[in-house]
């Protein structure tokens, strides 16, 4: 478990370093499978809105919200209302658990 956290921390550190090399005047769009569950918490609303599928964040969810906040980004796919079936991108093999782990981050302009 500890090794996985170190790998994830390294990924987000490297992502921030790459992100910082882009000119500030360029529009930045970051998207992918971050394996990040983002909770609907009032403090995150300016960054994620009200439409996350999850009640609780996982470690990657906290990391992606921190990245978005520090880099002046918005997580767009959690800002607009959709039916829950359209929000999740991963389903467990037993079909009971659904996760919204793919995210689109865009400059807050």
C-alpha positions in Angstrom: 0.0 0.0 0.0 2.8 2.4 0.9 4.6 1.8 -2.4 1.4 2.5 -4.3 1.0 5.8 -2.6 4.6 6.7 -3.4 4.0 5.9 -7.1 0.8 8.0 -7.1 2.6 10.9 -5.4 5.4 10.7 -7.9 2.9 10.7 -10.8 1.2 13.9 -9.6 4.5 15.6 -8.8 5.7 14.8 -12.4 2.3 15.9 -13.8 2.7 19.3 -12.0 6.2 19.7 -13.3 5.1 19.0 -16.9 2.1 21.3 -16.5 4.3 24.2 -15.2 6.4 24.0 -18.5 3.4 25.1 -20.6 3.1 28.9 -21.3 0.6 30.6 -19.1 -1.2 32.1 -22.1 -2.0 28.7 -23.5 -5.4 27.0 -22.8 -4.7 23.8 -20.9 -6.9 20.7 -21.0 -6.0 17.6 -19.0 -8.0 14.5 -19.3 -7.7 10.8 -18.5 -8.4 8.0 -16.2 -7.0 9.3 -12.9 -8.7 6.6 -10.8 -10.0 9.5 -8.8 -13.3 9.5 -6.9 -14.2 13.1 -6.1 -16.7 13.8 -3.3 -19.4 16.4 -3.3 -18.1 18.6 -0.5 -19.1 22.3 -0.2 -15.5 23.4 0.0 -14.7 21.8 -3.4 -17.8 23.3 -5.3 -15.9 26.0 -7.1 -13.6 23.4 -8.5 -15.9 20.4 -9.1 -19.5 21.7 -8.9 -22.4 19.6 -7.5 -22.5 16.7 -9.9 -20.0 14.1 -8.7 -21.2 10.6 -8.5 -19.4 10.0 -5.2 -20.1 10.8 -1.5 -16.4 10.2 -0.5 -13.1 11.0 -2.2 -10.3 8.5 -2.5 -6.6 9.5 -2.3 -6.5 10.2 -6.0 -9.6 12.3 -5.7 -8.0 14.5 -3.1 -4.9 14.7 -5.3 -6.8 15.7 -8.4 -8.8 18.4 -6.6 -5.6 19.8 -5.1 -4.0 19.8 -8.6 -7.0 21.6 -10.1 -7.1 24.1 -7.3 -3.4 25.0 -7.4 -3.3 25.1 -11.2 -6.5 27.2 -11.5 -8.4 24.3 -13.3 -12.0 23.2 -13.1 -13.1 19.5 -13.2 -15.7 19.9 -15.9 -17.3 16.5 -16.0 -18.6 17.0 -12.4 -20.0 20.5 -13.0 -23.0 19.6 -15.2 -26.0 17.4 -14.4 -26.3 14.0 -16.0 -28.1 10.9 -15.1 -25.9 8.6 -12.9 -25.7 6.0 -15.6 -23.9 8.6 -17.8 -21.5 9.6 -15.0 -19.8 6.3 -14.2 -17.1 4.9 -16.4 -16.2 1.8 -14.4 -18.3 -1.0 -13.1 -17.2 -3.8 -10.8 -17.3 -7.4 -12.1 -20.3 -8.1 -9.9 -22.1 -5.1 -11.4 -22.9 -3.5 -8.0 -20.2 -0.8 -7.7 -19.9 2.1 -10.2 -17.2 4.7 -10.2 -16.6 8.0 -11.9 -12.8 7.9 -12.3 -12.2 9.6 -15.6 -12.0 13.3 -15.5 -11.6 16.4 -17.7 -9.8 19.4 -16.2 -9.8 22.7 -18.1 -8.3 26.2 -17.4 -10.6 28.3 -15.3 -10.8 31.3 -17.7 
